[in-house]
Amino acid sequence: MHEFSIMQSTLETATQQARAAEATQIHRLKVRVGKLSGVVPEALRFAFTALKTGSLADGAEFEIEEVPAVCWCANCAAEFEATRLNYECPRCHQLSGDLRRGLELELTALEIS
């Protein structure tokens, strides 16, 4: 389960940012996880719970914003949510190779004191 190494890295980054701001406590972390990132949100939550103990994030809240896979259809000049692996536009049925969102994996917010 690679979510443990991802969360360990996320907590290290959050801790570095908190210490750089002379904070002693992390109250909340928020991450964005794309549907096609290969990360399982529930496994990431489990990893956070297991790894936060004894860290600056002990007692912190953890929030995940799940980002759907969104493609661009050049034929329709519109975005659409990719529900299948072939990225077929639901309007004109043309295939799209232009994935606009869905691969994200980023720490987006950190509340500290």
C-alpha positions as CSV (number, residue, x, y, z in Angstrom):
1,M,0.0,0.0,0.0
2,H,1.9,3.1,-1.3
3,E,-0.5,5.4,0.5
4,F,1.6,5.0,3.7
5,S,4.7,6.4,2.0
6,I,2.6,9.2,0.4
7,M,1.2,10.1,3.7
8,Q,4.6,9.9,5.4
9,S,6.0,12.4,2.8
10,T,2.9,14.6,3.2
11,L,3.3,14.7,7.0
12,E,7.0,15.5,6.6
13,T,6.2,18.4,4.3
14,A,3.5,19.7,6.6
15,T,5.8,19.5,9.6
16,Q,8.6,21.3,7.8
17,Q,6.1,24.1,6.8
18,A,4.8,24.3,10.3
19,R,8.3,24.5,11.9
20,A,9.3,27.1,9.3
21,A,6.4,29.2,10.5
22,E,7.4,28.5,14.1
23,A,4.2,26.6,14.8
24,T,3.9,23.9,17.3
25,Q,0.7,22.3,16.2
26,I,-0.9,21.2,13.0
27,H,-4.7,21.4,13.2
28,R,-5.9,20.5,9.7
29,L,-4.4,19.1,6.5
30,K,-6.2,19.2,3.2
31,V,-5.2,17.3,0.1
32,R,-6.5,17.0,-3.5
33,V,-6.6,13.4,-4.9
34,G,-7.4,12.9,-8.5
35,K,-9.5,9.9,-9.5
36,L,-6.7,8.7,-11.8
37,S,-3.8,9.4,-9.4
38,G,-3.7,5.7,-8.3
39,V,-4.3,6.7,-4.7
40,V,-7.1,5.2,-2.7
41,P,-8.6,7.9,-0.5
42,E,-9.7,5.5,2.3
43,A,-6.2,4.0,2.4
44,L,-4.8,7.5,2.6
45,R,-7.1,8.3,5.6
46,F,-6.1,5.1,7.3
47,A,-2.4,6.0,6.8
48,F,-3.0,9.5,8.2
49,T,-4.6,8.0,11.3
50,A,-1.8,5.6,11.8
51,L,1.1,8.0,11.2
52,K,-0.1,11.2,12.9
53,T,0.3,9.9,16.4
54,G,3.2,11.6,18.2
55,S,3.7,14.1,15.4
56,L,2.7,17.8,15.2
57,A,-0.4,16.6,13.5
58,D,-1.5,14.4,16.4
59,G,-5.2,15.4,16.9
60,A,-5.4,17.1,13.5
61,E,-8.3,16.8,11.0
62,F,-7.6,15.4,7.6
63,E,-9.7,16.4,4.6
64,I,-9.5,14.9,1.1
65,E,-11.0,16.7,-1.9
66,E,-11.6,14.0,-4.6
67,V,-11.1,15.4,-8.1
68,P,-12.9,13.6,-11.0
69,A,-11.3,12.8,-14.3
70,V,-12.2,15.6,-16.7
71,C,-11.4,15.7,-20.4
72,W,-11.7,18.3,-23.1
73,C,-13.5,17.5,-26.3
74,A,-12.1,19.6,-29.2
75,N,-15.0,18.7,-31.4
76,C,-17.6,20.0,-29.0
77,A,-15.3,22.6,-27.4
78,A,-16.4,21.4,-23.9
79,E,-15.2,19.6,-20.9
80,F,-16.7,16.3,-19.8
81,E,-16.2,14.0,-16.9
82,A,-14.4,10.8,-18.1
83,T,-16.4,7.9,-16.8
84,R,-14.7,5.3,-18.9
85,L,-11.1,4.6,-19.6
86,N,-11.4,5.5,-23.3
87,Y,-12.4,9.1,-22.6
88,E,-15.3,9.2,-25.0
89,C,-17.2,12.5,-25.2
90,P,-20.8,11.8,-24.2
91,R,-22.2,14.3,-26.7
92,C,-20.4,13.5,-30.0
93,H,-18.7,10.2,-29.0
94,Q,-15.3,11.4,-30.2
95,L,-12.3,10.1,-28.2
96,S,-10.3,12.7,-26.3
97,G,-6.7,12.5,-25.4
98,D,-6.8,15.8,-23.5
99,L,-7.1,15.0,-19.8
100,R,-7.6,18.2,-17.9
101,R,-8.1,17.0,-14.3
102,G,-7.9,13.8,-12.4
103,L,-4.2,13.1,-11.8
104,E,-3.8,15.5,-8.9
105,L,-2.1,14.6,-5.6
106,E,-1.2,17.7,-3.6
107,L,-1.3,19.2,-0.2
108,T,-3.5,22.2,-0.6
109,A,-4.1,23.6,2.9
110,L,-2.5,23.5,6.3
111,E,-3.9,25.1,9.5
112,I,-1.3,25.6,12.2
113,S,-0.6,27.4,15.4
